[in-house]
């Protein structure tokens, strides 16, 4: 098989993973918005609640209190990052399976949150972990995919020759 054809097939495999992540992310966000009221918490087990929150900022609500410009800035950044990852996926070889998997997770998460940001002006979060009075910022499936992808990608990048 020609190298470009093989790379295209590999990219499609990781794009399919991204599409699956986007689909599950949007489904869980739809379910949370149709079954929970804003800021309502439903305890799943001690230390974990389902709670509907909207984040107009970036990770950990960074820039959330700005006047609205951050919606378009973060949307543009999401589009640029998604384009870079798409291009990166096209340059991977058959032996780069872990890297492709990590990039597919990151791309799916980035696009999942980008859809929210463009459509609603905020990202829909619904997963909340806490301990006593301390709580982790609420997050969603897209955030989870991004974090997992980055966690998997970092050691791969350190091992690659420069």
N, C-alpha and C positions, 0 to 999 in steps of 0.2 A: 504494500500500500504506500502511496506517495506520502511524504512527510507532512505536507500541508493538509492533506485529507485526514491523516491520523491525528494531527493537532486539532483540527476542526471537530472530529469525533470526540476527542478527549474534552475539549472545551464544552461541547454539548452535554456531556455527562455531568460536568460540574455545574453547568447552567441549570440542568434538570434538578440537581440538589437545591440550588438557590430558589427555583420555582416552588419546590415542595416546602421549603422554609417559609417563603412568602405566603403560600396558601394556608399553612397551619397558623402562621402569625396573624394573618387577617381574620381567619376563622375564630381564633381565641379572643381577638380584640372585639369582634362582632358579638360573640357570646358574652363577654364582660360588659359591653355597653348595653346589651338588651336585658341582662339579668341583674345588674347592679346599678345603684344610684351613685352619683359622684360622691366620693369620699366614704361610701358605705363599705364596711368591712365584714367579711364572712370568715369566721375562723375555720381553718381546715384542720390544723393540729397546733399544739402549743408552739409558738414562735413563727407561725406562718398563717397569713390571711390572704384571701382574695379581696382586693380593694381597688375600686376604680379611681384612677387619678389621671390628670392631664398634665403633660410636661411640655411647656412652650420653649424650653431651652434644650441644651444638649445633655450629655451624660451627667448624672447627679444634679440635674436642674441648673447646670451652668448656663448663664445668660437668661434664665427664665423670667427675671424681673425687668427685662428690657422692654422697649416701647413697641416691638413688633418686627423690627428690621431683622431680628435673628431668624425668623421663619424663612425668609428668602436667602439669607446668608447660609444657614444650615442646609437648606434644600439644594442650593448651588454646590456646596461642599459635598453633599451626598451624591449628587450627579457626577461630579468630578471623580470622586473616589470610586464610584461604581464603574465609570468608564476605564479608569486605571486598572481595576481588578479584572474587568472583561478582557482588556488587552493582555494583561499578565497571564490570564488563563490560556490564551491562544499561543503563548510562547512555551508552555510546559510540555515536557516530553512524557512518554508512557511511564517512566520511572518516578515521576514526581506526583505520585498518587496522594500522599499525605498533604503536600502543598496544595494540590487541587482541591482536596476535601476541605482544608482550612479556608481557602479562598472562596469556595462555594458557600460555606457557612457565613462568612463575612459579607459576601455580596447579597445573599438572601436576607440577612438581618438589616443591612443598610437600605435595601430597597423597601423592605417591610416598613421601616420607620419613615422612609422618604414618602411613601404613599400617604401615611397619616399626616405628615407635616404639610404636604401640598394640599391634601383634601380638607383637612380640618384646622390647620394652623397650630396643631399640637400633636404630640405622640401619646397614644393611649397606653397607659401602664396599669397593671392589675396584680402583680405578684409582690407581696410584701413580707419580708422576713424581719423579725425583731427579737430582742431579748430584754425583758423588763421594760425600762423606759427608752432604751436605745433601739432605733429602727434603721435598717438599711434603706436607701431610697427605693421607691417602688420601681419595678422594671417589667419587661414583657419577654415574649419568646424571641423577638428580633434581637433584643439586647443580649439575651442568653447566647444566641447563635454567634453574634459578633464577638463576645468575650471568649467563647469556646474556640472560635476560629483564630483569634489573635493568640490565645494561649498555645494552640497547636502550631501556629506559624512561627512564633519567636525562635524556638530552638532550631527549626528548619533553616531559618535565615542565618543563624549563627554558624551552622555547619556548612553552609554553601560557600564555595570559594568566591572571593570577591572579584 
